[in-house]
Amino acid sequence: MSLKDKANSLKEQIAGKAKEAEGRITGDKAREAQGKAQSTVGDLKSKLSDAKDAVKDKVDDVKDDWSKTKDQTMKEVDKAERHQKKQD
């Protein structure tokens, strides 16, 4: 999650909590519900961004593993080809 995304989701969570508290204090159930919804949206954005980061990290790990496996396989193929040429 980028720093900007983190700041925006946190800002949304805080603003939502403030609206929720305002609604609770004033007895405005609609304002309270709006605040709760806004806070939840901020929380969900944060979790979605974290999930995206986790998936990206996993994809990068798989790419690295694939590259290492490919490199090792190519070394083994080259070794086998050199061995075969010696046999011929």
PAMIKOL-338521 format. One record per residue (C-alpha): x, y, z; residue in three letters. Coordinates in Angstrom, 1 decimal. Layout:
BEGIN
rec X = X, Y = Y, Z = Z, res = Ala
...
***
This chain:
BEGIN
rec X = 0.0, Y = 0.0, Z = 0.0, res = Met
rec X = 1.4, Y = 3.3, Z = -1.0, res = Ser
rec X = 1.8, Y = 6.0, Z = 1.7, res = Leu
rec X = -0.8, Y = 8.1, Z = -0.1, res = Lys
rec X = -3.3, Y = 5.2, Z = -0.1, res = Asp
rec X = -2.6, Y = 4.5, Z = 3.6, res = Lys
rec X = -3.1, Y = 8.2, Z = 4.5, res = Ala
rec X = -6.4, Y = 8.4, Z = 2.4, res = Asn
rec X = -7.9, Y = 5.2, Z = 4.0, res = Ser
rec X = -6.9, Y = 6.4, Z = 7.5, res = Leu
rec X = -8.3, Y = 9.8, Z = 6.8, res = Lys
rec X = -11.6, Y = 8.2, Z = 5.7, res = Glu
rec X = -11.6, Y = 6.0, Z = 8.8, res = Gln
rec X = -11.1, Y = 9.0, Z = 11.1, res = Ile
rec X = -13.6, Y = 11.1, Z = 9.4, res = Ala
rec X = -16.1, Y = 8.3, Z = 9.6, res = Gly
rec X = -15.5, Y = 7.8, Z = 13.3, res = Lys
rec X = -15.9, Y = 11.5, Z = 13.9, res = Ala
rec X = -19.3, Y = 11.6, Z = 12.0, res = Lys
rec X = -20.4, Y = 8.5, Z = 13.9, res = Glu
rec X = -19.6, Y = 10.1, Z = 17.2, res = Ala
rec X = -21.3, Y = 13.3, Z = 16.2, res = Glu
rec X = -24.4, Y = 11.4, Z = 15.2, res = Gly
rec X = -24.4, Y = 9.5, Z = 18.5, res = Arg
rec X = -23.9, Y = 12.7, Z = 20.6, res = Ile
rec X = -26.6, Y = 14.7, Z = 18.7, res = Thr
rec X = -29.0, Y = 11.7, Z = 18.4, res = Gly
rec X = -28.8, Y = 11.9, Z = 14.6, res = Asp
rec X = -29.1, Y = 8.2, Z = 13.6, res = Lys
rec X = -28.6, Y = 9.0, Z = 9.9, res = Ala
rec X = -25.3, Y = 10.9, Z = 10.6, res = Arg
rec X = -24.2, Y = 8.1, Z = 12.9, res = Glu
rec X = -24.9, Y = 5.5, Z = 10.1, res = Ala
rec X = -23.1, Y = 7.6, Z = 7.5, res = Gln
rec X = -20.1, Y = 7.8, Z = 9.8, res = Gly
rec X = -20.1, Y = 4.1, Z = 10.4, res = Lys
rec X = -20.3, Y = 3.4, Z = 6.7, res = Ala
rec X = -17.5, Y = 5.9, Z = 5.9, res = Gln
rec X = -15.3, Y = 4.3, Z = 8.5, res = Ser
rec X = -16.0, Y = 0.9, Z = 7.2, res = Thr
rec X = -15.2, Y = 1.9, Z = 3.6, res = Val
rec X = -11.8, Y = 3.3, Z = 4.8, res = Gly
rec X = -11.1, Y = 0.0, Z = 6.7, res = Asp
rec X = -12.1, Y = -2.0, Z = 3.6, res = Leu
rec X = -9.9, Y = 0.1, Z = 1.3, res = Lys
rec X = -7.0, Y = -0.5, Z = 3.7, res = Ser
rec X = -7.6, Y = -4.2, Z = 3.8, res = Lys
rec X = -8.0, Y = -4.4, Z = 0.0, res = Leu
rec X = -4.7, Y = -2.6, Z = -0.5, res = Ser
rec X = -2.9, Y = -4.9, Z = 2.0, res = Asp
rec X = -4.3, Y = -7.9, Z = 0.1, res = Ala
rec X = -3.1, Y = -6.5, Z = -3.2, res = Lys
rec X = 0.4, Y = -6.0, Z = -1.7, res = Asp
rec X = 0.4, Y = -9.6, Z = -0.4, res = Ala
rec X = -0.6, Y = -11.0, Z = -3.8, res = Val
rec X = 2.0, Y = -8.9, Z = -5.5, res = Lys
rec X = 4.7, Y = -10.1, Z = -3.1, res = Asp
rec X = 3.6, Y = -13.7, Z = -3.7, res = Lys
rec X = 3.7, Y = -13.2, Z = -7.5, res = Val
rec X = 7.2, Y = -11.7, Z = -7.2, res = Asp
rec X = 8.3, Y = -14.7, Z = -5.1, res = Asp
rec X = 7.0, Y = -17.1, Z = -7.6, res = Val
rec X = 8.7, Y = -15.2, Z = -10.4, res = Lys
rec X = 12.0, Y = -15.4, Z = -8.5, res = Asp
rec X = 11.6, Y = -19.1, Z = -7.8, res = Asp
rec X = 10.7, Y = -19.7, Z = -11.5, res = Trp
rec X = 13.8, Y = -17.8, Z = -12.6, res = Ser
rec X = 16.1, Y = -19.7, Z = -10.3, res = Lys
rec X = 14.6, Y = -23.0, Z = -11.4, res = Thr
rec X = 14.9, Y = -22.1, Z = -15.1, res = Lys
rec X = 18.5, Y = -21.0, Z = -14.6, res = Asp
rec X = 19.4, Y = -24.2, Z = -12.7, res = Gln
rec X = 17.6, Y = -26.3, Z = -15.4, res = Thr
rec X = 19.5, Y = -24.6, Z = -18.2, res = Met
rec X = 22.8, Y = -25.2, Z = -16.4, res = Lys
rec X = 21.9, Y = -28.9, Z = -16.1, res = Glu
rec X = 20.9, Y = -29.1, Z = -19.8, res = Val
rec X = 24.3, Y = -27.4, Z = -20.8, res = Asp
rec X = 26.1, Y = -29.9, Z = -18.6, res = Lys
rec X = 24.3, Y = -32.8, Z = -20.1, res = Ala
rec X = 25.0, Y = -31.6, Z = -23.6, res = Glu
rec X = 28.7, Y = -31.2, Z = -22.9, res = Arg
rec X = 28.8, Y = -34.7, Z = -21.4, res = His
rec X = 27.0, Y = -36.0, Z = -24.5, res = Gln
rec X = 29.5, Y = -34.4, Z = -26.8, res = Lys
rec X = 32.3, Y = -36.0, Z = -24.9, res = Lys
rec X = 30.7, Y = -39.4, Z = -25.4, res = Gln
rec X = 30.4, Y = -38.9, Z = -29.1, res = Asp
***
